[in-house]
Amino acid sequence: MKKIFLSLAALALIASTYSCRETTEVKVDETAESVEMESTDAMERTDAAIDEAADETEEALEDAGDAIEDAADDVNREVKEATDGN
């Protein structure tokens, strides 16, 4: 009777270990897929943010260049007016 009980206990232990291993493998696979999807999404959002920042920087530099040109034109005009007046 003792041998039967120990055999059943050992069999139950083996069965529980085997069934947990499959569940763990499935969970690991699901987690890996989830991490991969989230990483891909994060990379796409990062790419979009970088593109948007580059566009905004380009626009800001163009605006700054235009402002510098306008200021230079104003200075030239004022210098000409000041020298023509004398």
N, CA, C and O atoms as a CHARMM CRD file, in Angstrom:
* protein
*
  344
    1    1 MET  N      0.82800  -1.17700   0.00000 PROA 1      0.00000
    2    1 MET  CA     0.00000   0.00000   0.00000 PROA 1      0.00000
    3    1 MET  C      0.88200   1.25300   0.00000 PROA 1      0.00000
    4    1 MET  O      0.58800   2.24200  -0.67100 PROA 1      0.00000
    5    2 LYS  N      1.95900   1.18100   0.76500 PROA 2      0.00000
    6    2 LYS  CA     2.86800   2.30300   0.86300 PROA 2      0.00000
    7    2 LYS  C      3.50000   2.61100  -0.49800 PROA 2      0.00000
    8    2 LYS  O      3.65100   3.77800  -0.85700 PROA 2      0.00000
    9    3 LYS  N      3.87000   1.56800  -1.25900 PROA 3      0.00000
   10    3 LYS  CA     4.47700   1.73900  -2.58000 PROA 3      0.00000
   11    3 LYS  C      3.48300   2.38300  -3.54800 PROA 3      0.00000
   12    3 LYS  O      3.86000   3.23700  -4.35100 PROA 3      0.00000
   13    4 ILE  N      2.23100   1.97900  -3.47300 PROA 4      0.00000
   14    4 ILE  CA     1.20800   2.53900  -4.34700 PROA 4      0.00000
   15    4 ILE  C      1.01600   4.02700  -4.04100 PROA 4      0.00000
   16    4 ILE  O      0.94900   4.85800  -4.94600 PROA 4      0.00000
   17    5 PHE  N      0.93100   4.34200  -2.75300 PROA 5      0.00000
   18    5 PHE  CA     0.75500   5.73400  -2.35000 PROA 5      0.00000
   19    5 PHE  C      1.93700   6.59100  -2.80600 PROA 5      0.00000
   20    5 PHE  O      1.73100   7.67800  -3.34400 PROA 5      0.00000
   21    6 LEU  N      3.15600   6.12700  -2.60400 PROA 6      0.00000
   22    6 LEU  CA     4.34600   6.86700  -3.02600 PROA 6      0.00000
   23    6 LEU  C      4.40800   6.98000  -4.55100 PROA 6      0.00000
   24    6 LEU  O      4.82700   8.00900  -5.08100 PROA 6      0.00000
   25    7 SER  N      3.99300   5.92600  -5.25200 PROA 7      0.00000
   26    7 SER  CA     3.98300   5.97800  -6.71100 PROA 7      0.00000
   27    7 SER  C      2.97800   7.01100  -7.21600 PROA 7      0.00000
   28    7 SER  O      3.26600   7.76600  -8.14400 PROA 7      0.00000
   29    8 LEU  N      1.80000   7.03700  -6.59800 PROA 8      0.00000
   30    8 LEU  CA     0.79100   8.02700  -6.98300 PROA 8      0.00000
   31    8 LEU  C      1.25900   9.45000  -6.66400 PROA 8      0.00000
   32    8 LEU  O      1.03200  10.37200  -7.44800 PROA 8      0.00000
   33    9 ALA  N      1.90500   9.62300  -5.52200 PROA 9      0.00000
   34    9 ALA  CA     2.41700  10.93500  -5.14600 PROA 9      0.00000
   35    9 ALA  C      3.49600  11.38100  -6.14100 PROA 9      0.00000
   36    9 ALA  O      3.51600  12.53800  -6.56200 PROA 9      0.00000
   37   10 ALA  N      4.38000  10.47300  -6.50900 PROA 10     0.00000
   38   10 ALA  CA     5.43200  10.80700  -7.47600 PROA 10     0.00000
   39   10 ALA  C      4.82000  11.12300  -8.83000 PROA 10     0.00000
   40   10 ALA  O      5.25200  12.06200  -9.50100 PROA 10     0.00000
   41   11 LEU  N      3.82600  10.35600  -9.23800 PROA 11     0.00000
   42   11 LEU  CA     3.15300  10.59100 -10.50700 PROA 11     0.00000
   43   11 LEU  C      2.43400  11.94800 -10.50100 PROA 11     0.00000
   44   11 LEU  O      2.45400  12.66800 -11.49900 PROA 11     0.00000
   45   12 ALA  N      1.81300  12.28300  -9.39600 PROA 12     0.00000
   46   12 ALA  CA     1.13400  13.57300  -9.27500 PROA 12     0.00000
   47   12 ALA  C      2.14600  14.71900  -9.33300 PROA 12     0.00000
   48   12 ALA  O      1.88400  15.75400  -9.94500 PROA 12     0.00000
   49   13 LEU  N      3.27900  14.53200  -8.70400 PROA 13     0.00000
   50   13 LEU  CA     4.32000  15.56000  -8.72400 PROA 13     0.00000
   51   13 LEU  C      4.85100  15.76700 -10.13800 PROA 13     0.00000
   52   13 LEU  O      5.04400  16.90100 -10.57500 PROA 13     0.00000
   53   14 ILE  N      5.08100  14.68900 -10.83800 PROA 14     0.00000
   54   14 ILE  CA     5.56400  14.77300 -12.21900 PROA 14     0.00000
   55   14 ILE  C      4.51500  15.44000 -13.11000 PROA 14     0.00000
   56   14 ILE  O      4.84700  16.29800 -13.92800 PROA 14     0.00000
   57   15 ALA  N      3.28100  15.05400 -12.95500 PROA 15     0.00000
   58   15 ALA  CA     2.20100  15.62400 -13.76500 PROA 15     0.00000
   59   15 ALA  C      2.03900  17.11100 -13.49400 PROA 15     0.00000
   60   15 ALA  O      1.83200  17.88500 -14.42900 PROA 15     0.00000
   61   16 SER  N      2.12800  17.52400 -12.24200 PROA 16     0.00000
   62   16 SER  CA     1.96900  18.94900 -11.92500 PROA 16     0.00000
   63   16 SER  C      3.14800  19.75800 -12.46400 PROA 16     0.00000
   64   16 SER  O      2.96200  20.87700 -12.94300 PROA 16     0.00000
   65   17 THR  N      4.33300  19.21300 -12.39100 PROA 17     0.00000
   66   17 THR  CA     5.51300  19.90100 -12.92000 PROA 17     0.00000
   67   17 THR  C      5.41400  20.02500 -14.43100 PROA 17     0.00000
   68   17 THR  O      5.71800  21.07800 -14.99100 PROA 17     0.00000
   69   18 TYR  N      5.00000  18.97700 -15.07900 PROA 18     0.00000
   70   18 TYR  CA     4.88300  18.99400 -16.53400 PROA 18     0.00000
   71   18 TYR  C      3.81200  19.99000 -16.98400 PROA 18     0.00000
   72   18 TYR  O      4.02700  20.74100 -17.93600 PROA 18     0.00000
   73   19 SER  N      2.68100  20.00200 -16.31600 PROA 19     0.00000
   74   19 SER  CA     1.60800  20.91300 -16.71200 PROA 19     0.00000
   75   19 SER  C      1.98200  22.36500 -16.43400 PROA 19     0.00000
   76   19 SER  O      1.58300  23.24100 -17.20000 PROA 19     0.00000
   77   20 CYS  N      2.70900  22.64800 -15.40400 PROA 20     0.00000
   78   20 CYS  CA     3.14600  24.01500 -15.11400 PROA 20     0.00000
   79   20 CYS  C      4.16000  24.47600 -16.14700 PROA 20     0.00000
   80   20 CYS  O      4.17300  25.64600 -16.53200 PROA 20     0.00000
   81   21 ARG  N      4.99600  23.57600 -16.59000 PROA 21     0.00000
   82   21 ARG  CA     6.01000  23.93300 -17.57000 PROA 21     0.00000
   83   21 ARG  C      5.34700  24.38000 -18.87000 PROA 21     0.00000
   84   21 ARG  O      5.77600  25.37100 -19.46300 PROA 21     0.00000
   85   22 GLU  N      4.33100  23.68700 -19.32000 PROA 22     0.00000
   86   22 GLU  CA     3.63800  24.08200 -20.54500 PROA 22     0.00000
   87   22 GLU  C      2.98700  25.45200 -20.38200 PROA 22     0.00000
   88   22 GLU  O      3.06300  26.29300 -21.27800 PROA 22     0.00000
   89   23 THR  N      2.35900  25.66700 -19.25200 PROA 23     0.00000
   90   23 THR  CA     1.70700  26.94300 -18.99400 PROA 23     0.00000
   91   23 THR  C      2.73700  28.06600 -18.97100 PROA 23     0.00000
   92   23 THR  O      2.50100  29.15000 -19.50500 PROA 23     0.00000
   93   24 THR  N      3.86500  27.80100 -18.35500 PROA 24     0.00000
   94   24 THR  CA     4.92300  28.80600 -18.28000 PROA 24     0.00000
   95   24 THR  C      5.46200  29.10700 -19.66200 PROA 24     0.00000
   96   24 THR  O      5.70900  30.26900 -19.98600 PROA 24     0.00000
   97   25 GLU  N      5.64900  28.08700 -20.48300 PROA 25     0.00000
   98   25 GLU  CA     6.13900  28.31000 -21.84000 PROA 25     0.00000
   99   25 GLU  C      5.15100  29.15000 -22.64000 PROA 25     0.00000
  100   25 GLU  O      5.55600  30.03300 -23.39600 PROA 25     0.00000
  101   26 VAL  N      3.87200  28.88200 -22.47800 PROA 26     0.00000
  102   26 VAL  CA     2.85300  29.65500 -23.18100 PROA 26     0.00000
  103   26 VAL  C      2.87900  31.10000 -22.69800 PROA 26     0.00000
  104   26 VAL  O      2.80800  32.03000 -23.50000 PROA 26     0.00000
  105   27 LYS  N      2.98000  31.28400 -21.38300 PROA 27     0.00000
  106   27 LYS  CA     3.01500  32.64000 -20.84400 PROA 27     0.00000
  107   27 LYS  C      4.26000  33.37900 -21.31000 PROA 27     0.00000
  108   27 LYS  O      4.18900  34.56800 -21.62000 PROA 27     0.00000
  109   28 VAL  N      5.38600  32.70400 -21.36500 PROA 28     0.00000
  110   28 VAL  CA     6.61300  33.33500 -21.84000 PROA 28     0.00000
  111   28 VAL  C      6.45800  33.73900 -23.30000 PROA 28     0.00000
  112   28 VAL  O      6.85600  34.83800 -23.68500 PROA 28     0.00000
  113   29 ASP  N      5.88500  32.86200 -24.11000 PROA 29     0.00000
  114   29 ASP  CA     5.66800  33.19000 -25.52200 PROA 29     0.00000
  115   29 ASP  C      4.73200  34.39100 -25.66400 PROA 29     0.00000
  116   29 ASP  O      4.99500  35.29400 -26.45800 PROA 29     0.00000
  117   30 GLU  N      3.64700  34.40100 -24.89900 PROA 30     0.00000
  118   30 GLU  CA     2.70500  35.50900 -24.96100 PROA 30     0.00000
  119   30 GLU  C      3.35800  36.81000 -24.50500 PROA 30     0.00000
  120   30 GLU  O      3.14000  37.86600 -25.09800 PROA 30     0.00000
  121   31 THR  N      4.15900  36.72100 -23.44700 PROA 31     0.00000
  122   31 THR  CA     4.84600  37.90700 -22.94400 PROA 31     0.00000
  123   31 THR  C      5.85000  38.41500 -23.96800 PROA 31     0.00000
  124   31 THR  O      5.96000  39.62200 -24.18400 PROA 31     0.00000
  125   32 ALA  N      6.57800  37.51000 -24.59600 PROA 32     0.00000
  126   32 ALA  CA     7.55400  37.90600 -25.60600 PROA 32     0.00000
  127   32 ALA  C      6.85900  38.59800 -26.78200 PROA 32     0.00000
  128   32 ALA  O      7.34300  39.61500 -27.28000 PROA 32     0.00000
  129   33 GLU  N      5.74200  38.05300 -27.21600 PROA 33     0.00000
  130   33 GLU  CA     4.98700  38.67400 -28.31000 PROA 33     0.00000
  131   33 GLU  C      4.47600  40.05800 -27.89400 PROA 33     0.00000
  132   33 GLU  O      4.51700  41.00600 -28.67800 PROA 33     0.00000
  133   34 SER  N      4.00200  40.15700 -26.67100 PROA 34     0.00000
  134   34 SER  CA     3.49000  41.42800 -26.17200 PROA 34     0.00000
  135   34 SER  C      4.59900  42.47400 -26.10500 PROA 34     0.00000
  136   34 SER  O      4.40000  43.62200 -26.50200 PROA 34     0.00000
  137   35 VAL  N      5.76000  42.07800 -25.60700 PROA 35     0.00000
  138   35 VAL  CA     6.89400  42.99700 -25.52300 PROA 35     0.00000
  139   35 VAL  C      7.32300  43.42300 -26.91600 PROA 35     0.00000
  140   35 VAL  O      7.63300  44.59300 -27.14200 PROA 35     0.00000
  141   36 GLU  N      7.34300  42.48900 -27.84400 PROA 36     0.00000
  142   36 GLU  CA     7.73000  42.80800 -29.21900 PROA 36     0.00000
  143   36 GLU  C      6.76100  43.81000 -29.83400 PROA 36     0.00000
  144   36 GLU  O      7.18500  44.77000 -30.47700 PROA 36     0.00000
  145   37 MET  N      5.46400  43.59300 -29.64200 PROA 37     0.00000
  146   37 MET  CA     4.46400  44.50400 -30.19300 PROA 37     0.00000
  147   37 MET  C      4.58700  45.88600 -29.56400 PROA 37     0.00000
  148   37 MET  O      4.51900  46.89600 -30.26400 PROA 37     0.00000
  149   38 GLU  N      4.76900  45.93600 -28.24500 PROA 38     0.00000
  150   38 GLU  CA     4.89000  47.22200 -27.56600 PROA 38     0.00000
  151   38 GLU  C      6.15700  47.94400 -27.99300 PROA 38     0.00000
  152   38 GLU  O      6.15700  49.16500 -28.14600 PROA 38     0.00000
  153   39 SER  N      7.23700  47.19500 -28.18500 PROA 39     0.00000
  154   39 SER  CA     8.49100  47.80200 -28.64000 PROA 39     0.00000
  155   39 SER  C      8.32700  48.37100 -30.04200 PROA 39     0.00000
  156   39 SER  O      8.80600  49.46800 -30.33000 PROA 39     0.00000
  157   40 THR  N      7.66100  47.63900 -30.90200 PROA 40     0.00000
  158   40 THR  CA     7.42700  48.11700 -32.26600 PROA 40     0.00000
  159   40 THR  C      6.57800  49.38300 -32.24700 PROA 40     0.00000
  160   40 THR  O      6.87300  50.34500 -32.95600 PROA 40     0.00000
  161   41 ASP  N      5.52900  49.38000 -31.44100 PROA 41     0.00000
  162   41 ASP  CA     4.67400  50.56900 -31.32200 PROA 41     0.00000
  163   41 ASP  C      5.47000  51.76000 -30.78800 PROA 41     0.00000
  164   41 ASP  O      5.33900  52.87800 -31.28700 PROA 41     0.00000
  165   42 ALA  N      6.28700  51.51100 -29.77900 PROA 42     0.00000
  166   42 ALA  CA     7.09000  52.58900 -29.20300 PROA 42     0.00000
  167   42 ALA  C      8.07900  53.14200 -30.22300 PROA 42     0.00000
  168   42 ALA  O      8.29300  54.35300 -30.29000 PROA 42     0.00000
  169   43 MET  N      8.67500  52.26900 -31.00900 PROA 43     0.00000
  170   43 MET  CA     9.61400  52.72200 -32.04300 PROA 43     0.00000
  171   43 MET  C      8.89700  53.55500 -33.09100 PROA 43     0.00000
  172   43 MET  O      9.42900  54.56800 -33.54400 PROA 43     0.00000
  173   44 GLU  N      7.69900  53.14600 -33.48300 PROA 44     0.00000
  174   44 GLU  CA     6.93300  53.90500 -34.47300 PROA 44     0.00000
  175   44 GLU  C      6.54500  55.27300 -33.92500 PROA 44     0.00000
  176   44 GLU  O      6.61600  56.27200 -34.64100 PROA 44     0.00000
  177   45 ARG  N      6.13300  55.32300 -32.65100 PROA 45     0.00000
  178   45 ARG  CA     5.78600  56.61300 -32.04200 PROA 45     0.00000
  179   45 ARG  C      7.01900  57.49900 -31.92800 PROA 45     0.00000
  180   45 ARG  O      6.93900  58.71000 -32.13200 PROA 45     0.00000
  181   46 THR  N      8.15600  56.89800 -31.60500 PROA 46     0.00000
  182   46 THR  CA     9.40100  57.65400 -31.50400 PROA 46     0.00000
  183   46 THR  C      9.80400  58.21000 -32.85700 PROA 46     0.00000
  184   46 THR  O     10.20400  59.37000 -32.96000 PROA 46     0.00000
  185   47 ASP  N      9.70200  57.39400 -33.89100 PROA 47     0.00000
  186   47 ASP  CA    10.01400  57.86000 -35.24600 PROA 47     0.00000
  187   47 ASP  C      9.12400  59.04000 -35.63300 PROA 47     0.00000
  188   47 ASP  O      9.59600  60.03100 -36.19000 PROA 47     0.00000
  189   48 ALA  N      7.84800  58.92300 -35.33500 PROA 48     0.00000
  190   48 ALA  CA     6.91000  60.00100 -35.66300 PROA 48     0.00000
  191   48 ALA  C      7.25700  61.26800 -34.88600 PROA 48     0.00000
  192   48 ALA  O      7.20200  62.36800 -35.43700 PROA 48     0.00000
  193   49 ALA  N      7.61200  61.12100 -33.61700 PROA 49     0.00000
  194   49 ALA  CA     7.97200  62.28300 -32.80600 PROA 49     0.00000
  195   49 ALA  C      9.25200  62.93100 -33.31800 PROA 49     0.00000
  196   49 ALA  O      9.35900  64.15700 -33.34000 PROA 49     0.00000
  197   50 ILE  N     10.21600  62.12600 -33.72700 PROA 50     0.00000
  198   50 ILE  CA    11.46600  62.66600 -34.27000 PROA 50     0.00000
  199   50 ILE  C     11.19700  63.42000 -35.56800 PROA 50     0.00000
  200   50 ILE  O     11.72300  64.51400 -35.77600 PROA 50     0.00000
  201   51 ASP  N     10.38600  62.84100 -36.43200 PROA 51     0.00000
  202   51 ASP  CA    10.04000  63.51100 -37.69200 PROA 51     0.00000
  203   51 ASP  C      9.33700  64.84000 -37.43100 PROA 51     0.00000
  204   51 ASP  O      9.63700  65.84900 -38.06900 PROA 51     0.00000
  205   52 GLU  N      8.40900  64.82800 -36.49600 PROA 52     0.00000
  206   52 GLU  CA     7.67100  66.04800 -36.17100 PROA 52     0.00000
  207   52 GLU  C      8.61300  67.09900 -35.58500 PROA 52     0.00000
  208   52 GLU  O      8.51800  68.27800 -35.92900 PROA 52     0.00000
  209   53 ALA  N      9.51800  66.68000 -34.70500 PROA 53     0.00000
  210   53 ALA  CA    10.47500  67.62200 -34.11800 PROA 53     0.00000
  211   53 ALA  C     11.40100  68.19000 -35.18700 PROA 53     0.00000
  212   53 ALA  O     11.73400  69.37500 -35.15500 PROA 53     0.00000
  213   54 ALA  N     11.81600  67.35600 -36.12800 PROA 54     0.00000
  214   54 ALA  CA    12.67800  67.82800 -37.21200 PROA 54     0.00000
  215   54 ALA  C     11.94600  68.85200 -38.07500 PROA 54     0.00000
  216   54 ALA  O     12.51700  69.87400 -38.45600 PROA 54     0.00000
  217   55 ASP  N     10.68800  68.57400 -38.37900 PROA 55     0.00000
  218   55 ASP  CA     9.89100  69.52000 -39.17300 PROA 55     0.00000
  219   55 ASP  C      9.72100  70.85400 -38.44200 PROA 55     0.00000
  220   55 ASP  O      9.85800  71.92200 -39.03900 PROA 55     0.00000
  221   56 GLU  N      9.42200  70.77900 -37.14800 PROA 56     0.00000
  222   56 GLU  CA     9.24100  71.99500 -36.36900 PROA 56     0.00000
  223   56 GLU  C     10.54800  72.77600 -36.25200 PROA 56     0.00000
  224   56 GLU  O     10.54200  74.00600 -36.28600 PROA 56     0.00000
  225   57 THR  N     11.66000  72.06700 -36.11400 PROA 57     0.00000
  226   57 THR  CA    12.96100  72.73100 -36.05200 PROA 57     0.00000
  227   57 THR  C     13.28200  73.41200 -37.36700 PROA 57     0.00000
  228   57 THR  O     13.77900  74.53800 -37.38700 PROA 57     0.00000
  229   58 GLU  N     12.99600  72.73000 -38.46400 PROA 58     0.00000
  230   58 GLU  CA    13.23200  73.32000 -39.78000 PROA 58     0.00000
  231   58 GLU  C     12.40500  74.58800 -39.96100 PROA 58     0.00000
  232   58 GLU  O     12.91100  75.60000 -40.44600 PROA 58     0.00000
  233   59 GLU  N     11.13800  74.53300 -39.57200 PROA 59     0.00000
  234   59 GLU  CA    10.27800  75.71400 -39.68000 PROA 59     0.00000
  235   59 GLU  C     10.79200  76.85300 -38.80400 PROA 59     0.00000
  236   59 GLU  O     10.78500  78.01300 -39.21600 PROA 59     0.00000
  237   60 ALA  N     11.23700  76.51500 -37.59400 PROA 60     0.00000
  238   60 ALA  CA    11.74500  77.54600 -36.68600 PROA 60     0.00000
  239   60 ALA  C     13.00500  78.18300 -37.24700 PROA 60     0.00000
  240   60 ALA  O     13.18500  79.39600 -37.14800 PROA 60     0.00000
  241   61 LEU  N     13.88000  77.37300 -37.83600 PROA 61     0.00000
  242   61 LEU  CA    15.09800  77.92100 -38.44100 PROA 61     0.00000
  243   61 LEU  C     14.76900  78.81000 -39.64100 PROA 61     0.00000
  244   61 LEU  O     15.40100  79.84900 -39.83200 PROA 61     0.00000
  245   62 GLU  N     13.80200  78.41600 -40.43500 PROA 62     0.00000
  246   62 GLU  CA    13.38100  79.24400 -41.56800 PROA 62     0.00000
  247   62 GLU  C     12.80900  80.56900 -41.08200 PROA 62     0.00000
  248   62 GLU  O     13.10300  81.62500 -41.64200 PROA 62     0.00000
  249   63 ASP  N     11.98700  80.50400 -40.03500 PROA 63     0.00000
  250   63 ASP  CA    11.42300  81.73500 -39.46500 PROA 63     0.00000
  251   63 ASP  C     12.52500  82.63000 -38.91400 PROA 63     0.00000
  252   63 ASP  O     12.49500  83.84700 -39.09900 PROA 63     0.00000
  253   64 ALA  N     13.49200  82.02900 -38.24300 PROA 64     0.00000
  254   64 ALA  CA    14.60500  82.81700 -37.69400 PROA 64     0.00000
  255   64 ALA  C     15.41300  83.44800 -38.82700 PROA 64     0.00000
  256   64 ALA  O     15.81200  84.60900 -38.73500 PROA 64     0.00000
  257   65 GLY  N     15.65300  82.69400 -39.88400 PROA 65     0.00000
  258   65 GLY  CA    16.37300  83.23700 -41.04500 PROA 65     0.00000
  259   65 GLY  C     15.62200  84.39700 -41.67200 PROA 65     0.00000
  260   65 GLY  O     16.22200  85.41100 -42.02700 PROA 65     0.00000
  261   66 ASP  N     14.30600  84.24900 -41.80900 PROA 66     0.00000
  262   66 ASP  CA    13.48700  85.33100 -42.35800 PROA 66     0.00000
  263   66 ASP  C     13.54700  86.57000 -41.46500 PROA 66     0.00000
  264   66 ASP  O     13.62300  87.69700 -41.95400 PROA 66     0.00000
  265   67 ALA  N     13.51100  86.34700 -40.14900 PROA 67     0.00000
  266   67 ALA  CA    13.56600  87.47600 -39.21500 PROA 67     0.00000
  267   67 ALA  C     14.91400  88.17800 -39.30600 PROA 67     0.00000
  268   67 ALA  O     14.98300  89.40500 -39.24300 PROA 67     0.00000
  269   68 ILE  N     15.98200  87.40800 -39.45400 PROA 68     0.00000
  270   68 ILE  CA    17.32000  88.01100 -39.59400 PROA 68     0.00000
  271   68 ILE  C     17.40300  88.82300 -40.88700 PROA 68     0.00000
  272   68 ILE  O     17.93200  89.93500 -40.89000 PROA 68     0.00000
  273   69 GLU  N     16.88600  88.27300 -41.97500 PROA 69     0.00000
  274   69 GLU  CA    16.88900  88.99900 -43.24900 PROA 69     0.00000
  275   69 GLU  C     16.07200  90.28400 -43.14300 PROA 69     0.00000
  276   69 GLU  O     16.49400  91.33200 -43.63200 PROA 69     0.00000
  277   70 ASP  N     14.92000  90.20500 -42.51400 PROA 70     0.00000
  278   70 ASP  CA    14.08000  91.39200 -42.34000 PROA 70     0.00000
  279   70 ASP  C     14.80400  92.44300 -41.49900 PROA 70     0.00000
  280   70 ASP  O     14.76200  93.63200 -41.81500 PROA 70     0.00000
  281   71 ALA  N     15.46200  92.00800 -40.44000 PROA 71     0.00000
  282   71 ALA  CA    16.19400  92.94400 -39.58100 PROA 71     0.00000
  283   71 ALA  C     17.35200  93.57500 -40.34500 PROA 71     0.00000
  284   71 ALA  O     17.61500  94.76900 -40.20400 PROA 71     0.00000
  285   72 ALA  N     18.04300  92.77800 -41.15200 PROA 72     0.00000
  286   72 ALA  CA    19.14700  93.31400 -41.95000 PROA 72     0.00000
  287   72 ALA  C     18.62400  94.33400 -42.96100 PROA 72     0.00000
  288   72 ALA  O     19.24000  95.38000 -43.16400 PROA 72     0.00000
  289   73 ASP  N     17.50800  94.03800 -43.58300 PROA 73     0.00000
  290   73 ASP  CA    16.90300  94.98100 -44.53300 PROA 73     0.00000
  291   73 ASP  C     16.52000  96.28400 -43.83300 PROA 73     0.00000
  292   73 ASP  O     16.73200  97.37100 -44.36900 PROA 73     0.00000
  293   74 ASP  N     15.95400  96.16400 -42.63000 PROA 74     0.00000
  294   74 ASP  CA    15.57400  97.35000 -41.86200 PROA 74     0.00000
  295   74 ASP  C     16.80700  98.19100 -41.52400 PROA 74     0.00000
  296   74 ASP  O     16.77700  99.41700 -41.62900 PROA 74     0.00000
  297   75 VAL  N     17.88600  97.52700 -41.12100 PROA 75     0.00000
  298   75 VAL  CA    19.11000  98.24000 -40.77200 PROA 75     0.00000
  299   75 VAL  C     19.66800  98.93400 -42.01200 PROA 75     0.00000
  300   75 VAL  O     20.07300 100.09500 -41.94600 PROA 75     0.00000
  301   76 ASN  N     19.68900  98.22800 -43.13800 PROA 76     0.00000
  302   76 ASN  CA    20.19000  98.83600 -44.37900 PROA 76     0.00000
  303   76 ASN  C     19.36200 100.06000 -44.76600 PROA 76     0.00000
  304   76 ASN  O     19.91000 101.09600 -45.14300 PROA 76     0.00000
  305   77 ARG  N     18.06600  99.93300 -44.67200 PROA 77     0.00000
  306   77 ARG  CA    17.17400 101.03400 -45.02600 PROA 77     0.00000
  307   77 ARG  C     17.41100 102.21900 -44.09500 PROA 77     0.00000
  308   77 ARG  O     17.46200 103.36100 -44.55300 PROA 77     0.00000
  309   78 GLU  N     17.55400 101.96700 -42.80700 PROA 78     0.00000
  310   78 GLU  CA    17.77500 103.05900 -41.85800 PROA 78     0.00000
  311   78 GLU  C     19.14400 103.71000 -42.06600 PROA 78     0.00000
  312   78 GLU  O     19.29200 104.92300 -41.92000 PROA 78     0.00000
  313   79 VAL  N     20.14700 102.88600 -42.41000 PROA 79     0.00000
  314   79 VAL  CA    21.46800 103.44100 -42.67800 PROA 79     0.00000
  315   79 VAL  C     21.41500 104.32700 -43.91900 PROA 79     0.00000
  316   79 VAL  O     21.99300 105.41400 -43.92300 PROA 79     0.00000
  317   80 LYS  N     20.73500 103.88000 -44.96600 PROA 80     0.00000
  318   80 LYS  CA    20.61300 104.68200 -46.20400 PROA 80     0.00000
  319   80 LYS  C     19.86300 105.96800 -45.92500 PROA 80     0.00000
  320   80 LYS  O     20.24900 107.03200 -46.41000 PROA 80     0.00000
  321   81 GLU  N     18.80000 105.88200 -45.15000 PROA 81     0.00000
  322   81 GLU  CA    18.03300 107.08400 -44.81900 PROA 81     0.00000
  323   81 GLU  C     18.87200 108.04700 -44.00200 PROA 81     0.00000
  324   81 GLU  O     18.81400 109.26100 -44.19600 PROA 81     0.00000
  325   82 ALA  N     19.65300 107.49200 -43.08800 PROA 82     0.00000
  326   82 ALA  CA    20.47600 108.34400 -42.23600 PROA 82     0.00000
  327   82 ALA  C     21.60100 109.00200 -43.03600 PROA 82     0.00000
  328   82 ALA  O     21.93600 110.16300 -42.79800 PROA 82     0.00000
  329   83 THR  N     22.18000 108.26900 -43.97700 PROA 83     0.00000
  330   83 THR  CA    23.27300 108.83600 -44.77100 PROA 83     0.00000
  331   83 THR  C     22.75900 109.75200 -45.85400 PROA 83     0.00000
  332   83 THR  O     23.45900 110.70400 -46.19700 PROA 83     0.00000
  333   84 ASP  N     21.59500 109.53600 -46.41200 PROA 84     0.00000
  334   84 ASP  CA    21.00800 110.41500 -47.42600 PROA 84     0.00000
  335   84 ASP  C     20.55800 111.73800 -46.80200 PROA 84     0.00000
  336   84 ASP  O     20.55400 112.78100 -47.45700 PROA 84     0.00000
  337   85 GLY  N     20.19400 111.67300 -45.57200 PROA 85     0.00000
  338   85 GLY  CA    19.70000 112.86600 -44.87200 PROA 85     0.00000
  339   85 GLY  C     20.81300 113.81900 -44.54000 PROA 85     0.00000
  340   85 GLY  O     20.55300 115.01000 -44.37300 PROA 85     0.00000
  341   86 ASN  N     22.03600 113.36000 -44.43700 PROA 86     0.00000
  342   86 ASN  CA    23.16200 114.25300 -44.07500 PROA 86     0.00000
  343   86 ASN  C     23.70700 114.92500 -45.25600 PROA 86     0.00000
  344   86 ASN  O     24.65000 115.70700 -45.14100 PROA 86     0.00000
